[in-house]
Structure formats: structure tokens, C-alpha cells
Amino acid sequence: MSVINRKLGVKLKHFRNLNGYSLSEVRLMVGKSKSAIHAYEQGKVSISIDTLVELCNVYGINYVDLLRDVNI
């Protein structure tokens, strides 16, 4: 598990919770499995830029802003 994936996952989970979405709701909106969304949030797997942009659109945030402080 990389530090970048973990930091990004924490932020994704924060914005999902801020929007009041369950994993199941997000799963339906982006066409990924519930376990995939959970794995992204846990930093267990790398997320593609396409999926990242989709999630950011669902959460109403700009992906550049999300990535701004996600570095090692």
C-alpha cells in the first residue's frame, strides 16, 4: 500500500461521507463494485485517472484540488 494511495483514499472517503453517500450509492453512480470503492478508500489499490475524475464529479470537487497535497 503506497503512501499516495492511502492519502488519496482518506480524502475520497472524507468527501463521500461529506456528501452523505454510502458505498453502495457511489457504486451505482460510477459503475464500480462496492469492494472496489472501498479498496480505493483504504489505499489498497491504485485508482485510474478516469475513475478518480468520475468520483470527483460525483462528490462535486475538482480532481486537481483533491490531488494538490497528495504527495510523498
Secondary structure, DSSP 8 states (H G I E B T S, - for coil): --HHHHHHHHHHHHHHHHTT--HHHHHHHHT--HHHHHHHHHTSS---HHHHHHHHHHHT--HHHHHTT---
